[in-house]
Amino acid sequence: MSGEASTCPHCREVILRSAATCPACQRHLRFAAVGNARLARASICPLSVDGQIRHSGNGTDWEYSVLVEIHDERDTIVARRVVGVGALRPGESRKFTLRVEVLTPEASPLAR
C-alpha cells in the first residue's frame, strides 16, 4: 500500500516501506537492493529550503528547537516533531536544510 510506514532496522527511524535505502542513515534495507544493477527510481524535490542562523554575539547563549509540522488539505496537523535541539554561543552559527522528496513506488516485490 502506498505511503505505508516501516522502521529502519539500522537507525530505527520511521521510513517508507517501499524504500530500498534509508533516507536518514542511507544504509541499504534489502540485500536485493545492493545486488540489482537497476536504475534508481525517479524522484522530484518540490520543496527544498536552506537557512542559517547566527548568534549576534551579544548577551548569553541562545537555545533553539527545530520543529517540523505536516498539515493535510484541511490544515489539520498530521505530524509534529522536534527533530533537533541545541545551543549557540556568541559568534556561532547553524545551517538547516529541509527537503521533501517525492517518489513513485515501483510495481515490484520491494515496493510491497
TORPA-626571 format. One line per field, with one value per atom (N, C-alpha, C): x, y, z; atom name; residue in three letters; residue number from 1. Coordinates in Angstrom, 2 decimals, decimal comma. Example, Ala and Ser with C-alpha at 12.3 -4.5 7.8 and 13.67 -1.06 7.14 Angstrom:
BEGIN
east <- c(13,19 | 12,30 | 13,20 | 12,85 | 13,67 | 12,90)
north <- c(-5,69 | -4,50 | -3,30 | -2,25 | -1,06 | 0,03)
up <- c(7,80 | 7,80 | 7,80 | 7,08 | 7,14 | 7,87)
site <- c(N | CA | C | N | CA | C)
code <- c(ALA | ALA | ALA | SER | SER | SER)
pos <- c(1 | 1 | 1 | 2 | 2 | 2)
This chain:
BEGIN
east <- c(0,84 | 0,00 | 0,89 | 0,56 | 1,31 | 1,31 | 2,47 | 2,59 | 2,72 | 2,76 | 2,87 | 4,24 | 4,25 | 5,48 | 6,10 | 7,40 | 8,17 | 9,25 | 10,02 | 11,11 | 12,43 | 13,38 | 14,71 | 15,36 | 15,87 | 16,49 | 17,83 | 18,41 | 19,72 | 19,62 | 18,80 | 18,74 | 17,41 | 16,44 | 15,12 | 14,22 | 14,57 | 13,70 | 12,50 | 11,40 | 10,21 | 10,43 | 10,31 | 10,57 | 9,46 | 9,47 | 8,52 | 8,90 | 7,91 | 8,14 | 8,75 | 8,45 | 8,94 | 10,39 | 11,00 | 12,37 | 13,39 | 14,31 | 15,39 | 16,57 | 16,72 | 17,72 | 17,04 | 17,58 | 17,01 | 17,42 | 16,46 | 16,82 | 17,54 | 17,41 | 18,06 | 19,52 | 19,76 | 21,13 | 21,77 | 20,99 | 21,43 | 22,01 | 21,61 | 22,06 | 21,04 | 21,52 | 20,63 | 19,73 | 18,48 | 17,49 | 17,24 | 17,60 | 17,38 | 18,62 | 18,96 | 20,10 | 19,89 | 18,67 | 18,37 | 18,64 | 18,48 | 18,72 | 20,19 | 21,07 | 22,51 | 22,94 | 22,41 | 22,85 | 22,26 | 21,11 | 20,45 | 21,14 | 21,39 | 22,00 | 20,91 | 19,79 | 18,68 | 18,81 | 18,14 | 18,17 | 17,40 | 17,86 | 17,17 | 15,83 | 14,87 | 13,56 | 13,69 | 12,89 | 12,87 | 12,22 | 12,80 | 12,22 | 12,27 | 11,40 | 11,42 | 11,48 | 11,92 | 12,02 | 11,22 | 9,90 | 9,06 | 9,32 | 10,07 | 10,36 | 11,76 | 12,57 | 13,91 | 14,20 | 14,46 | 14,69 | 16,01 | 16,89 | 18,14 | 18,10 | 18,62 | 18,68 | 19,80 | 20,16 | 21,23 | 20,87 | 21,19 | 21,05 | 22,43 | 22,69 | 23,97 | 23,68 | 24,35 | 24,22 | 24,84 | 24,16 | 24,61 | 25,91 | 26,25 | 27,47 | 27,23 | 25,99 | 25,64 | 24,89 | 25,25 | 24,49 | 24,88 | 23,88 | 24,12 | 23,85 | 24,04 | 23,78 | 22,32 | 22,07 | 20,71 | 20,44 | 19,27 | 18,82 | 17,85 | 17,87 | 16,95 | 16,34 | 15,16 | 14,47 | 14,10 | 14,35 | 13,96 | 12,68 | 11,60 | 10,28 | 9,78 | 9,23 | 8,64 | 7,18 | 6,29 | 4,87 | 4,42 | 3,55 | 2,92 | 1,43 | 0,81 | -0,63 | -1,29 | -2,53 | -3,27 | -4,00 | -4,83 | -5,52 | -6,53 | -6,96 | -7,88 | -7,13 | -5,80 | -4,91 | -4,88 | -5,27 | -5,16 | -3,73 | -3,16 | -1,79 | -1,78 | -1,02 | -0,87 | 0,29 | 1,37 | 2,53 | 3,22 | 3,78 | 4,53 | 5,69 | 6,91 | 8,08 | 9,18 | 9,82 | 11,05 | 12,17 | 12,91 | 13,95 | 15,35 | 15,47 | 16,78 | 16,69 | 17,59 | 17,70 | 19,18 | 19,48 | 20,87 | 21,00 | 22,24 | 22,54 | 23,60 | 23,51 | 24,51 | 25,17 | 26,49 | 27,24 | 27,47 | 27,79 | 28,04 | 29,05 | 28,67 | 29,54 | 29,34 | 28,64 | 28,41 | 27,22 | 27,16 | 26,04 | 25,67 | 24,48 | 23,99 | 23,29 | 23,45 | 22,77 | 21,73 | 20,55 | 19,45 | 18,99 | 18,63 | 18,09 | 16,84 | 15,77 | 14,53 | 14,29 | 14,11 | 13,83 | 12,63 | 11,77 | 10,67 | 10,91 | 11,18 | 11,40 | 10,17 | 9,73 | 8,54 | 8,97 | 8,56 | 8,89 | 7,62 | 7,72 | 6,61 | 6,96 | 6,20 | 6,51 | 6,52 | 7,50 | 7,64 | 6,63 | 6,31 | 5,48 | 6,42 | 7,00 | 7,95 | 7,77 | 8,37 | 8,26 | 8,85 | 9,84 | 10,43 | 9,43 | 8,51 | 7,54 | 6,38 | 6,26 | 5,13 | 5,44)
north <- c(-1,18 | 0,00 | 1,25 | 2,21 | 3,45 | 4,21 | 4,71 | 5,51 | 4,72 | 3,39 | 2,56 | 2,75 | 2,89 | 3,15 | 1,88 | 1,95 | 0,86 | 1,49 | 0,67 | 1,17 | 0,68 | 1,59 | 1,20 | 0,32 | -0,86 | -1,74 | -1,21 | -0,25 | 0,27 | 1,45 | 2,46 | 3,68 | 3,86 | 2,99 | 2,98 | 4,17 | 4,91 | 5,99 | 5,40 | 6,12 | 5,71 | 6,15 | 5,18 | 5,43 | 4,78 | 5,02 | 4,35 | 2,89 | 2,03 | 0,60 | 0,28 | 1,09 | 0,85 | 1,27 | 1,93 | 2,44 | 1,30 | 1,43 | 0,45 | 0,83 | 2,13 | 2,62 | 3,58 | 3,69 | 4,58 | 6,01 | 6,94 | 8,33 | 8,99 | 8,44 | 9,02 | 8,57 | 7,26 | 6,75 | 6,34 | 6,29 | 5,97 | 4,57 | 3,67 | 2,27 | 1,48 | 0,41 | -0,46 | -1,25 | -1,45 | -2,14 | -3,56 | -3,88 | -5,23 | -5,67 | -6,93 | -7,47 | -7,31 | -7,50 | -7,38 | -5,97 | -4,96 | -3,58 | -3,33 | -4,05 | -3,89 | -4,59 | -5,78 | -6,59 | -6,21 | -5,59 | -5,25 | -4,08 | -4,21 | -3,13 | -2,35 | -2,15 | -1,44 | 0,05 | 0,84 | 2,28 | 2,69 | 3,75 | 4,27 | 4,86 | 4,84 | 5,43 | 6,92 | 7,41 | 8,85 | 9,54 | 10,65 | 11,42 | 12,90 | 13,64 | 15,09 | 15,69 | 16,91 | 17,60 | 18,89 | 18,83 | 20,02 | 21,08 | 20,74 | 21,70 | 21,48 | 22,51 | 22,48 | 23,86 | 23,93 | 25,21 | 25,11 | 26,06 | 26,17 | 27,47 | 27,42 | 28,64 | 28,54 | 29,68 | 29,72 | 30,73 | 30,39 | 31,36 | 31,59 | 32,81 | 33,17 | 33,98 | 33,60 | 34,34 | 35,72 | 36,74 | 38,12 | 38,47 | 37,65 | 37,94 | 38,77 | 39,17 | 39,97 | 39,11 | 39,23 | 38,56 | 37,11 | 36,36 | 34,97 | 34,01 | 32,73 | 31,68 | 31,69 | 31,25 | 31,06 | 29,57 | 29,16 | 27,78 | 27,73 | 26,62 | 26,50 | 25,10 | 25,04 | 23,78 | 23,79 | 22,68 | 22,55 | 21,72 | 22,34 | 21,73 | 21,57 | 20,40 | 20,15 | 19,78 | 20,44 | 20,12 | 19,76 | 18,76 | 18,39 | 18,57 | 19,30 | 19,57 | 18,95 | 18,47 | 17,94 | 19,09 | 18,73 | 19,74 | 20,57 | 20,08 | 20,82 | 21,60 | 21,64 | 22,32 | 21,67 | 20,39 | 19,62 | 19,08 | 19,17 | 18,68 | 17,15 | 16,62 | 15,18 | 14,68 | 15,47 | 15,10 | 16,37 | 16,29 | 17,41 | 16,80 | 17,11 | 16,51 | 17,54 | 17,41 | 18,15 | 17,26 | 17,76 | 16,94 | 17,28 | 18,33 | 18,66 | 19,84 | 19,87 | 20,98 | 21,27 | 22,45 | 22,79 | 24,18 | 24,66 | 25,99 | 26,63 | 27,95 | 28,74 | 29,69 | 29,67 | 30,63 | 31,87 | 33,00 | 34,20 | 33,92 | 34,33 | 34,14 | 32,82 | 31,84 | 30,55 | 30,64 | 29,68 | 29,61 | 28,16 | 27,96 | 26,64 | 26,81 | 25,81 | 25,78 | 24,68 | 24,93 | 23,98 | 23,76 | 22,52 | 22,19 | 21,34 | 21,72 | 20,95 | 20,52 | 19,23 | 18,70 | 17,77 | 17,89 | 16,95 | 16,26 | 14,96 | 14,19 | 13,36 | 13,37 | 12,64 | 11,53 | 10,29 | 9,11 | 8,42 | 7,73 | 6,90 | 5,46 | 4,79 | 3,40 | 2,52 | 1,63 | 0,71 | -0,43 | -1,01 | -2,21 | -3,41 | -3,64 | -4,74 | -5,32 | -6,48 | -7,05 | -6,14 | -5,28 | -4,39 | -3,34 | -2,95 | -1,92 | -2,48 | -3,79 | -4,39 | -4,60)
up <- c(0,00 | 0,00 | 0,00 | -0,82 | -0,93 | 0,38 | 0,78 | 1,99 | 3,27 | 3,18 | 4,37 | 5,02 | 6,34 | 7,08 | 7,61 | 7,84 | 8,40 | 9,27 | 9,97 | 10,80 | 10,24 | 10,08 | 9,61 | 10,68 | 10,30 | 11,29 | 11,79 | 11,07 | 11,45 | 12,42 | 12,06 | 12,87 | 13,60 | 13,34 | 13,99 | 13,60 | 12,54 | 12,06 | 11,34 | 11,35 | 10,60 | 9,16 | 8,23 | 6,81 | 5,98 | 4,68 | 3,79 | 3,62 | 3,64 | 3,48 | 2,11 | 1,10 | -0,26 | -0,46 | 0,52 | 0,37 | 0,28 | -0,67 | -0,80 | 0,08 | 0,34 | 1,27 | 2,24 | 3,43 | 4,45 | 4,15 | 4,07 | 3,81 | 4,99 | 6,18 | 7,36 | 7,47 | 7,51 | 7,69 | 6,37 | 5,29 | 3,93 | 3,78 | 4,65 | 4,53 | 3,73 | 3,09 | 2,30 | 3,23 | 2,79 | 3,62 | 3,17 | 1,93 | 1,40 | 0,63 | 0,75 | 0,01 | -1,48 | -1,95 | -3,38 | -3,87 | -3,02 | -3,43 | -3,70 | -3,03 | -3,23 | -4,51 | -4,76 | -5,88 | -7,22 | -7,24 | -8,51 | -9,18 | -10,46 | -11,24 | -11,97 | -11,29 | -11,92 | -11,65 | -12,45 | -12,28 | -11,03 | -10,41 | -9,23 | -9,65 | -8,73 | -9,01 | -9,23 | -10,14 | -10,37 | -9,19 | -8,79 | -7,71 | -8,07 | -7,44 | -7,58 | -6,19 | -6,11 | -4,83 | -4,95 | -4,64 | -4,78 | -3,70 | -2,66 | -1,60 | -1,08 | -1,13 | -0,55 | 0,00 | 1,30 | 1,97 | 2,74 | 2,50 | 3,25 | 4,03 | 5,24 | 6,04 | 7,07 | 7,60 | 8,59 | 9,66 | 10,90 | 11,99 | 12,58 | 12,98 | 13,59 | 14,85 | 15,93 | 17,18 | 16,97 | 17,41 | 17,18 | 17,90 | 18,87 | 19,63 | 20,88 | 21,06 | 22,24 | 23,25 | 24,50 | 25,55 | 25,78 | 26,24 | 26,64 | 25,49 | 25,76 | 24,76 | 24,33 | 23,11 | 22,59 | 22,56 | 22,95 | 22,78 | 21,62 | 20,86 | 19,72 | 19,66 | 19,06 | 18,76 | 17,29 | 16,60 | 15,20 | 15,18 | 14,72 | 14,73 | 13,30 | 12,99 | 11,68 | 11,88 | 11,12 | 11,14 | 9,74 | 9,65 | 8,39 | 8,56 | 7,63 | 7,67 | 6,44 | 6,59 | 5,43 | 4,73 | 3,73 | 2,93 | 3,74 | 4,91 | 5,78 | 6,87 | 6,75 | 7,70 | 9,08 | 9,13 | 10,37 | 10,47 | 11,67 | 11,85 | 11,77 | 10,83 | 10,65 | 11,51 | 11,56 | 12,37 | 12,85 | 14,04 | 14,61 | 15,39 | 14,99 | 15,62 | 15,87 | 16,99 | 17,26 | 16,72 | 15,75 | 15,12 | 15,62 | 16,40 | 16,95 | 17,88 | 18,85 | 19,79 | 19,99 | 20,47 | 20,72 | 21,27 | 21,30 | 21,81 | 20,94 | 20,84 | 20,11 | 21,09 | 21,08 | 21,88 | 21,01 | 21,60 | 20,79 | 19,67 | 18,45 | 17,29 | 16,55 | 17,12 | 16,46 | 15,51 | 14,58 | 13,65 | 13,38 | 12,84 | 12,42 | 11,08 | 10,22 | 8,93 | 8,98 | 8,41 | 8,41 | 6,97 | 6,65 | 5,34 | 5,53 | 4,85 | 4,84 | 3,41 | 3,17 | 1,83 | 1,90 | 0,90 | 0,73 | -0,61 | -0,59 | -1,81 | -2,10 | -3,35 | -3,77 | -4,70 | -4,40 | -5,19 | -5,66 | -6,76 | -7,23 | -6,91 | -6,04 | -5,70 | -6,94 | -7,00 | -8,14 | -8,01 | -9,13 | -9,14 | -9,07 | -7,91 | -7,73 | -6,34 | -6,05 | -4,71 | -3,63 | -3,98 | -2,99 | -2,52 | -3,38 | -3,01 | -2,22 | -2,12 | -1,40 | 0,06)
site <- c(N | CA | C | N | CA | C | N | CA | C | N | CA | C | N | CA | C | N | CA | C | N | CA | C | N | CA | C | N | CA | C | N | CA | C | N | CA | C | N | CA | C | N | CA | C | N | CA | C | N | CA | C | N | CA | C | N | CA | C | N | CA | C | N | CA | C | N | CA | C | N | CA | C | N | CA | C | N | CA | C | N | CA | C | N | CA | C | N | CA | C | N | CA | C | N | CA | C | N | CA | C | N | CA | C | N | CA | C | N | CA | C | N | CA | C | N | CA | C | N | CA | C | N | CA | C | N | CA | C | N | CA | C | N | CA | C | N | CA | C | N | CA | C | N | CA | C | N | CA | C | N | CA | C | N | CA | C | N | CA | C | N | CA | C | N | CA | C | N | CA | C | N | CA | C | N | CA | C | N | CA | C | N | CA | C | N | CA | C | N | CA | C | N | CA | C | N | CA | C | N | CA | C | N | CA | C | N | CA | C | N | CA | C | N | CA | C | N | CA | C | N | CA | C | N | CA | C | N | CA | C | N | CA | C | N | CA | C | N | CA | C | N | CA | C | N | CA | C | N | CA | C | N | CA | C | N | CA | C | N | CA | C | N | CA | C | N | CA | C | N | CA | C | N | CA | C | N | CA | C | N | CA | C | N | CA | C | N | CA | C | N | CA | C | N | CA | C | N | CA | C | N | CA | C | N | CA | C | N | CA | C | N | CA | C | N | CA | C | N | CA | C | N | CA | C | N | CA | C | N | CA | C | N | CA | C | N | CA | C | N | CA | C | N | CA | C | N | CA | C | N | CA | C | N | CA | C | N | CA | C | N | CA | C | N | CA | C | N | CA | C | N | CA | C | N | CA | C | N | CA | C | N | CA | C | N | CA | C | N | CA | C)
code <- c(MET | MET | MET | SER | SER | SER | GLY | GLY | GLY | GLU | GLU | GLU | ALA | ALA | ALA | SER | SER | SER | THR | THR | THR | CYS | CYS | CYS | PRO | PRO | PRO | HIS | HIS | HIS | CYS | CYS | CYS | ARG | ARG | ARG | GLU | GLU | GLU | VAL | VAL | VAL | ILE | ILE | ILE | LEU | LEU | LEU | ARG | ARG | ARG | SER | SER | SER | ALA | ALA | ALA | ALA | ALA | ALA | THR | THR | THR | CYS | CYS | CYS | PRO | PRO | PRO | ALA | ALA | ALA | CYS | CYS | CYS | GLN | GLN | GLN | ARG | ARG | ARG | HIS | HIS | HIS | LEU | LEU | LEU | ARG | ARG | ARG | PHE | PHE | PHE | ALA | ALA | ALA | ALA | ALA | ALA | VAL | VAL | VAL | GLY | GLY | GLY | ASN | ASN | ASN | ALA | ALA | ALA | ARG | ARG | ARG | LEU | LEU | LEU | ALA | ALA | ALA | ARG | ARG | ARG | ALA | ALA | ALA | SER | SER | SER | ILE | ILE | ILE | CYS | CYS | CYS | PRO | PRO | PRO | LEU | LEU | LEU | SER | SER | SER | VAL | VAL | VAL | ASP | ASP | ASP | GLY | GLY | GLY | GLN | GLN | GLN | ILE | ILE | ILE | ARG | ARG | ARG | HIS | HIS | HIS | SER | SER | SER | GLY | GLY | GLY | ASN | ASN | ASN | GLY | GLY | GLY | THR | THR | THR | ASP | ASP | ASP | TRP | TRP | TRP | GLU | GLU | GLU | TYR | TYR | TYR | SER | SER | SER | VAL | VAL | VAL | LEU | LEU | LEU | VAL | VAL | VAL | GLU | GLU | GLU | ILE | ILE | ILE | HIS | HIS | HIS | ASP | ASP | ASP | GLU | GLU | GLU | ARG | ARG | ARG | ASP | ASP | ASP | THR | THR | THR | ILE | ILE | ILE | VAL | VAL | VAL | ALA | ALA | ALA | ARG | ARG | ARG | ARG | ARG | ARG | VAL | VAL | VAL | VAL | VAL | VAL | GLY | GLY | GLY | VAL | VAL | VAL | GLY | GLY | GLY | ALA | ALA | ALA | LEU | LEU | LEU | ARG | ARG | ARG | PRO | PRO | PRO | GLY | GLY | GLY | GLU | GLU | GLU | SER | SER | SER | ARG | ARG | ARG | LYS | LYS | LYS | PHE | PHE | PHE | THR | THR | THR | LEU | LEU | LEU | ARG | ARG | ARG | VAL | VAL | VAL | GLU | GLU | GLU | VAL | VAL | VAL | LEU | LEU | LEU | THR | THR | THR | PRO | PRO | PRO | GLU | GLU | GLU | ALA | ALA | ALA | SER | SER | SER | PRO | PRO | PRO | LEU | LEU | LEU | ALA | ALA | ALA | ARG | ARG | ARG)
pos <- c(1 | 1 | 1 | 2 | 2 | 2 | 3 | 3 | 3 | 4 | 4 | 4 | 5 | 5 | 5 | 6 | 6 | 6 | 7 | 7 | 7 | 8 | 8 | 8 | 9 | 9 | 9 | 10 | 10 | 10 | 11 | 11 | 11 | 12 | 12 | 12 | 13 | 13 | 13 | 14 | 14 | 14 | 15 | 15 | 15 | 16 | 16 | 16 | 17 | 17 | 17 | 18 | 18 | 18 | 19 | 19 | 19 | 20 | 20 | 20 | 21 | 21 | 21 | 22 | 22 | 22 | 23 | 23 | 23 | 24 | 24 | 24 | 25 | 25 | 25 | 26 | 26 | 26 | 27 | 27 | 27 | 28 | 28 | 28 | 29 | 29 | 29 | 30 | 30 | 30 | 31 | 31 | 31 | 32 | 32 | 32 | 33 | 33 | 33 | 34 | 34 | 34 | 35 | 35 | 35 | 36 | 36 | 36 | 37 | 37 | 37 | 38 | 38 | 38 | 39 | 39 | 39 | 40 | 40 | 40 | 41 | 41 | 41 | 42 | 42 | 42 | 43 | 43 | 43 | 44 | 44 | 44 | 45 | 45 | 45 | 46 | 46 | 46 | 47 | 47 | 47 | 48 | 48 | 48 | 49 | 49 | 49 | 50 | 50 | 50 | 51 | 51 | 51 | 52 | 52 | 52 | 53 | 53 | 53 | 54 | 54 | 54 | 55 | 55 | 55 | 56 | 56 | 56 | 57 | 57 | 57 | 58 | 58 | 58 | 59 | 59 | 59 | 60 | 60 | 60 | 61 | 61 | 61 | 62 | 62 | 62 | 63 | 63 | 63 | 64 | 64 | 64 | 65 | 65 | 65 | 66 | 66 | 66 | 67 | 67 | 67 | 68 | 68 | 68 | 69 | 69 | 69 | 70 | 70 | 70 | 71 | 71 | 71 | 72 | 72 | 72 | 73 | 73 | 73 | 74 | 74 | 74 | 75 | 75 | 75 | 76 | 76 | 76 | 77 | 77 | 77 | 78 | 78 | 78 | 79 | 79 | 79 | 80 | 80 | 80 | 81 | 81 | 81 | 82 | 82 | 82 | 83 | 83 | 83 | 84 | 84 | 84 | 85 | 85 | 85 | 86 | 86 | 86 | 87 | 87 | 87 | 88 | 88 | 88 | 89 | 89 | 89 | 90 | 90 | 90 | 91 | 91 | 91 | 92 | 92 | 92 | 93 | 93 | 93 | 94 | 94 | 94 | 95 | 95 | 95 | 96 | 96 | 96 | 97 | 97 | 97 | 98 | 98 | 98 | 99 | 99 | 99 | 100 | 100 | 100 | 101 | 101 | 101 | 102 | 102 | 102 | 103 | 103 | 103 | 104 | 104 | 104 | 105 | 105 | 105 | 106 | 106 | 106 | 107 | 107 | 107 | 108 | 108 | 108 | 109 | 109 | 109 | 110 | 110 | 110 | 111 | 111 | 111 | 112 | 112 | 112)
